[in-house]
Amino acid sequence: MWFFSGRSRNRFSLDNLSSNGSSGYRSLTDQLVKVQIVNEVNKDFVIEAIRSIAELITYGDQHDDATFFELFMEKQVMGEFVRILKITRTLAVSLQLLQTVSILIQNLESEHALYYLFSNEYMNYLITYSFDFRNHDLLSYYISFLRAISRKLDKNTISLLVKTENDEVVSFPLYVEAIRFAFHEESMIRTAVRNLTLNIYIVGDDCVNRYVTSAPHADYFLNLVTFLQKQCIDLTQLVSYALKSPTEEITSSIFAAVDEIEDSLYYFSDVMSAGIPDVGKLMTDNLLQLLIFPILVPSLTIKAVNDMRSGIVTSLYLLCCILRIVKTKDLANVIAAALLCPLEAFISQSLAKTNGYMPAHECSHDIKVDAISSNFDDSNSSGTSQTHPVDFVENGCTSMKTLCRETLLYYVTSGDDVQVLGSLCVLATLLQTKELDESMLDALGILPQRKQHKRLLLEALVGEGPSEEQLFSLESNSMRENIGSELDRYLLKLKEKYGVECSFRDVASPHVHRFQVLDALVSLFCCSNISAETLWEGGWLLRQLLSYSEAEFKSDHLKLLNESYKHCAAAMLQEVRGVWPDLLLSVLCDEWKKCKRAIEASSPRKQPKSILLSSQKSTEGLGESTVSAGERMCELVKVFVLLYQLQTFSLGKALPDQPPINPPVHVYENVRAKTAAVDSLGPKAGSELKLVDAIPCRIAFERGKERHFFFLPISRGMSGWVVLAEELPLKRSYGVVRIAAPLAGSNPRIDSKHSRWLHLRIRPSTLPSADLSKSGVSGQTKTKALVDGRWTLAFKDEESCKCALSMILEEMSVQVEEVERRLKPLLDIKTNSVHNSNEPESESSYTTPSNSL
C-alpha cells in the first residue's frame, strides 16, 4: 500500500520503477534494495512491490516498450528477487515471488527478455532453492513455476538452464527437481510433471536426450513402469472388492483408477513418440519385463497368491489398454509373439524375478489349464446347445505347455461372462492394432480373410506370389514362409533379449490357428450362460474373420450354429405366449438395427474398461415379476437376432435393414373390439365405448372403498387391454373408460375358495426405460422400481366369473395369433434352417442366459 501526496502520475510509467521520476518518491526497486530482512512487519510492502514490478514489466513487453525491461536489467531486479528469497522469513513472500516469476515467464514474449530471465543462474537458483514443501500451496506454486519454464523451452533457451562439460550435459536442475514429484500422491502434480518432461523431450536437443537416458536419470523410466505396476495391483484389489460387495464408492474408485492407468499409458505413448530412440526402447523393455511378462501373462492362468499377482480380469483389460494406447510396432509384435509361447515360459520367468522391484512369486507346479484342440469331435456335434465344438486334450487339461492364445480361446469357450468378454476384447484389440504385422495376425489365427486375399492378390499381380489356382486357397507356401520368418524373428528376440523360450516348431500353422478361433467362436454362440452383449462382441469378431461365403465354415460350424438358432427360435415361440408379446415385435426391430450396426461396425461396441465393470447378472430377488420376464425377453431377442444375422452372412447373404416379418393387416376382424367401437389407438382413460359384452364387477383399490365397474377385455392387432369402465347414466349401454391395463401377462385365474373372484396380474404398460446393457459393478441393471399390480374382481355369480375368464383367454389367444403371424417368416424353423431341414424339432428349448438377467 502506497501513501503519498502531490500530483498523481501514470501507474504504468518508468517513474514507478526508477528513482528518476519527477515525483521524488522512492522507486520500487530502490525500496527493495534497502530491505534487509522480510518479516511480518514489512511483508505486505515487499509482496506489493514484487507484484507491481511484474505488472510494469509485463505492460512494457506487451506494448513494445523496451525501456521497461532495460531498466529491469539495469537494476538487477532478478538478483533482488533472489536476495529477497534468501532473507525472507514468511511463507507469503515466497508464494508471491514464485507466482511473480511464473507470470513474467508466461507473459513475456520478447526473446531478449526470456534469455535474460533464464541466464545468470537466477532461474536455476530458484529451481533448486530449499522450499518447505510441507505447505501444499507452496508446492502447487512451485510446480506451476517449473511448468511455466518448460513451456518456453526450445533449442536455444534450454541451453541456458543446463551445465555442460566437453559438450555433454552434466546438470539440468529443471528436469532433476521436477521428476522428484513425478509420483506425488496428488494427480494434478503428477500431471504437471508429466507435461513438463514432455516439453523437455520434444525440444529434441541431443545432449539433453543423452542426459535423460543416462544413469541415474534413466531410472525415471524404470520407476514409471514400477508405478504403473502398483496402479495395476491396486486396480485388481478394487475389482476384487467390487465383486464381493459392490458399492457406488468402489465403482467410482474403479473409474478413477482406470483413468489414472490410461493417463499413464498415454503418457508412455507420448514419451516413446517424442523422438528419443533410446527412450522408446527403454520404455518397451520396462513394460515387457516389469509388467507384461512377469505379471499380466502369468495372471491369465494363475490365481493370485500375493499382492504382485494381477487378476485375470485386470490382466485382460490391461493387455487391451497397452495394445490400444501404446502404439509401437515392436511392443505390439512382441506381445503377439508372446501369445504364441507356452505359459510355462512366463511362469518360470515370473518366479525368477527376485530383484529389488519385484519379489519372487510363489506358484504351485501342479496348476493346470485347459487347452484347445484344433479338431471337432463329430460325435458330440449333435448334442444340445450346451455342446462345445471344441475338444480338450488330456481329459480337459494340460500342463503349462499350453500356448497363451489357447488360454484365451479356453476362456471364450468355457469362461464366465467377464472372462469371455475380456478374451474377446484382447483378440479384437490385436486385430485392430495397425502396428501389428499381418503375418503375426495370421499366425494368431485372426487375420481377416479379406486382408489375406488382398495380400495374395498383390503378390500374384507382381509375380511373386502363388499361382492363380492357389490364390484363394486356405494357405500357401509363400505365406507360410513369410509368417515363419517374421514370427521366428520375434520369437528369437523373446529368447535372446527377454529370456522367454519358445520355438516356431511348437506353433501350429495359421490355418489350424484360424479354425481354432472359429471353433471357439461357434462354441461361444452355443453357450446359454453368456450375456447377449458379450455374444454380440463375438459376433463382431466372427464377422471380421469371415468372408461373405460359406467356404470359411466347416459343416460342423454351420450345423452347430443352426442348432443353436433353432433352440433360440423355439424359445422365441414360447415368448410369444409369454408376458410381453405386445412389445416383442418392437423390441425385435430395435435390436435388429442395433445388432446389425454392432457386427458391421469398424470397431467393437465395448471399450476395454467395460471388462472391469461387467459381471454376471442375476435374477435373484426378482422372482417371477413381469419386469424380470421383460428383461429375459429382451435378452432372448438379442441372442436370437444375433444368431439369425450370423447365419445370414455366413451363407453369403446381405443383411436386410429390417427383420423379415409379415406386415400388419389394415383391418382387424376382432368382433369384440369392433362391437365396443374401439378405434386404432385403443381404449384411453376418459374415452367412450359400448358395453355390449361388458360384465359388471366390483373391485377395491383402497381398503374399504369398493367401486363398481364394467369389465371388458379387448384385443386389436398385437395390442390388448383389460378395461374397467363406468356406465354413463344418461347413455345406456355406453360407458367411459376409467382404467385400461395391459392384457398380456395378466395371468387370469379364479380363486380356489371364492368361485366369484377373478385374480389378475397387471404388469407395467412399457418395459423399464433404462438401457439393459448398462449395469454397475454388481451387474444389477439400474431400472425403475416397477412392481406388478394385483387385481381381484368380484362378479355377481360364478357363471359371470367364468365368462370373464373365458373372454380374457379368448382375447389373449387372438393377440398371440397376430404376433405369431407377424413373426412367422423369422420363426419358421423348417424354412430358415440351414441343414437337416426335414428333421423334427429338438425337444430341448433354448435357455436364456441365466447370468445376465
C-alpha positions, 0 to 999 in steps of 0.5 A, a space after each residue: 500500500 502506497 501513501 503519498 501526496 502531490 500530483 498523481 502520475 501514470 501507474 504504468 510509467 518508468 517513474 514507478 520503477 526508477 528513482 528518476 521520476 519527477 515525483 521524488 518518491 522512492 522507486 520500487 526497486 530502490 525500496 527493495 534494495 534497502 530491505 534487509 530482512 522480510 518479516 511480518 512487519 514489512 511483508 505486505 510492502 515487499 509482496 506489493 512491490 514484487 507484484 507491481 514490478 511484474 505488472 510494469 514489466 509485463 505492460 512494457 513487453 506487451 506494448 513494445 516498450 523496451 525501456 521497461 525491461 532495460 531498466 529491469 536489467 539495469 537494476 538487477 531486479 532478478 538478483 533482488 528477487 533472489 536476495 529477497 528469497 534468501 532473507 525472507 522469513 514468511 511463507 507469503 513472500 515466497 508464494 508471491 515471488 514464485 507466482 511473480 516469476 511464473 507470470 513474467 515467464 508466461 507473459 513475456 514474449 520478447 526473446 531478449 527478455 526470456 534469455 535474460 530471465 533464464 541466464 545468470 543462474 537466477 532461474 536455476 537458483 530458484 529451481 533448486 532453492 530449499 522450499 518447505 514443501 510441507 505447505 501444499 500451496 507452496 508446492 502447487 506454486 512451485 510446480 506451476 513455476 517449473 511448468 511455466 519454464 518448460 513451456 518456453 523451452 526450445 533449442 536455444 533457451 534450454 541451453 541456458 538452464 543446463 551445465 555442460 562439460 566437453 559438450 555433454 550435459 552434466 546438470 539440468 536442475 529443471 528436469 532433476 527437481 521436477 521428476 522428484 514429484 513425478 509420483 506425488 500422491 496428488 494427480 494434478 502434480 503428477 500431471 504437471 510433471 508429466 507435461 513438463 518432461 514432455 516439453 523437455 523431450 520434444 525440444 529434441 536437443 541431443 545432449 539433453 536426450 543423452 542426459 535423460 537416458 543416462 544413469 541415474 536419470 534413466 531410472 525415471 523410466 524404470 520407476 514409471 513402469 514400477 508405478 504403473 505396476 502398483 496402479 495395476 495391483 491396486 486396480 485388481 484389489 478394487 475389482 476384487 472388492 467390487 465383486 464381493 460387495 459392490 458399492 457406488 464408492 468402489 465403482 467410482 474408485 474403479 473409474 478413477 483408477 482406470 483413468 489414472 492407468 490410461 493417463 499413464 499409458 498415454 503418457 508412455 505413448 507420448 514419451 516413446 513418440 517424442 523422438 528419443 530412440 533410446 527412450 522408446 526402447 527403454 520404455 518397451 523393455 520396462 513394460 515387457 519385463 516389469 509388467 507384461 511378462 512377469 505379471 499380466 501373462 502369468 495372471 491369465 492362468 494363475 490365481 493370485 497368491 500375493 499382492 504382485 499377482 494381477 487378476 485375470 480380469 485386470 490382466 485382460 483389460 490391461 493387455 487391451 489398454 497397452 495394445 490400444 494406447 501404446 502404439 509401437 510396432 515392436 511392443 505390439 509384435 512382441 506381445 503377439 509373439 508372446 501369445 504364441 509361447 507356452 505359459 510355462 515360459 512366463 511362469 518360470 520367468 515370473 518366479 525368477 524375478 527376485 530383484 529389488 522391484 519385484 519379489 519372487 512369486 510363489 506358484 504351485 507346479 501342479 496348476 493346470 489349464 485347459 487347452 484347445 484342440 484344433 479338431 471337432 469331435 463329430 460325435 458330440 456335434 449333435 448334442 444340445 446347445 450346451 455342446 462345445 465344438 471344441 475338444 480338450 486334450 488330456 481329459 480337459 487339461 494340460 500342463 503349462 505347455 499350453 500356448 497363451 492364445 489357447 488360454 484365451 480361446 479356453 476362456 471364450 469357450 468355457 469362461 464366465 461372462 467377464 472372462 469371455 468378454 475380456 478374451 474377446 476384447 484382447 483378440 479384437 484389440 490385436 486385430 485392430 492394432 495397425 502396428 501389428 504385422 499381418 503375418 503375426 495376425 495370421 499366425 494368431 489365427 485372426 487375420 481377416 480373410 479379406 486382408 489375406 486375399 488382398 495380400 495374395 492378390 498383390 503378390 500374384 499381380 507382381 509375380 511373386 506370389 502363388 499361382 492363380 489356382 492357389 490364390 484363394 486357397 486356405 494357405 500357401 507356401 509363400 505365406 507360410 514362409 513369410 509368417 515363419 520368418 517374421 514370427 521366428 524373428 520375434 520369437 528369437 528376440 523373446 529368447 535372446 533379449 527377454 529370456 522367454 523360450 519358445 520355438 516356431 516348431 511348437 506353433 501350429 500353422 495359421 490355418 489350424 490357428 484360424 479354425 481354432 478361433 472359429 471353433 471357439 467362436 461357434 462354441 461361444 454362440 452355443 453357450 446359454 450362460 453368456 450375456 447377449 452383449 458379450 455374444 454380440 462382441 463375438 459376433 463382431 469378431 466372427 464377422 471380421 474373420 469371415 468372408 461373405 461365403 460359406 467356404 470359411 465354415 466347416 459343416 460342423 460350424 454351420 450345423 452347430 450354429 443352426 442348432 443353436 438358432 433353432 433352440 433360440 427360435 423355439 424359445 422365441 415361440 414360447 415368448 410369444 405366449 409369454 408376458 410381453 408379446 405386445 412389445 416383442 415385435 418392437 423390441 425385435 426391430 430395435 435390436 435388429 438395427 442395433 445388432 446389425 450396426 454392432 457386427 458391421 461396425 469398424 470397431 467393437 461396441 465395448 471399450 476395454 474398461 467395460 471388462 472391469 465393470 461387467 459381471 454376471 447378472 442375476 435374477 435373484 430377488 426378482 422372482 417371477 415379476 413381469 419386469 424380470 420376464 421383460 428383461 429375459 425377453 429382451 435378452 432372448 431377442 438379442 441372442 436370437 437376432 444375433 444368431 439369425 444375422 450370423 447365419 445370414 452372412 455366413 451363407 453369403 447373404 446381405 443383411 436386410 435393414 429390417 427383420 423379415 416379418 409379415 406386415 400388419 393387416 389394415 383391418 382387424 376382424 376382432 368382433 369384440 373390439 369392433 362391437 365396443 367401437 374401439 378405434 386404432 389407438 385403443 381404449 384411453 382413460 376418459 374415452 367412450 365405448 359400448 358395453 355390449 359384452 361388458 360384465 359388471 364387477 366390483 373391485 377395491 383399490 383402497 381398503 374399504 372403498 369398493 367401486 363398481 365397474 364394467 369389465 371388458 377385455 379387448 384385443 386389436 392387432 398385437 395390442 390388448 387391454 383389460 378395461 374397467 369402465 363406468 356406465 354413463 347414466 344418461 347413455 345406456 349401454 355406453 360407458 367411459 373408460 376409467 382404467 385400461 391395463 395391459 392384457 398380456 401377462 395378466 395371468 387370469 385365474 379364479 380363486 380356489 375358495 371364492 368361485 366369484 373372484 377373478 385374480 389378475 396380474 397387471 404388469 407395467 404398460 412399457 418395459 423399464 426405460 433404462 438401457 439393459 446393457 448398462 449395469 454397475 459393478 454388481 451387474 444389477 441393471 439400474 431400472 425403475 422400481 416397477 412392481 406388478 399390480 394385483 387385481 381381484 374382481 368380484 362378479 355377481 355369480 360364478 357363471 359371470 366369473 367364468 365368462 370373464 375368464 373365458 373372454 380374457 383367454 379368448 382375447 389373449 389367444 387372438 393377440 398371440 395369433 397376430 404376433 405369431 403371424 407377424 413373426 412367422 417368416 423369422 420363426 419358421 424353423 423348417 424354412 430358415 434352417 440351414 441343414 437337416 431341414 426335414 428333421 423334427 424339432 429338438 425337444 430341448 428349448 433354448 435357455 436364456 442366459 441365466 447370468 445376465 438377467 
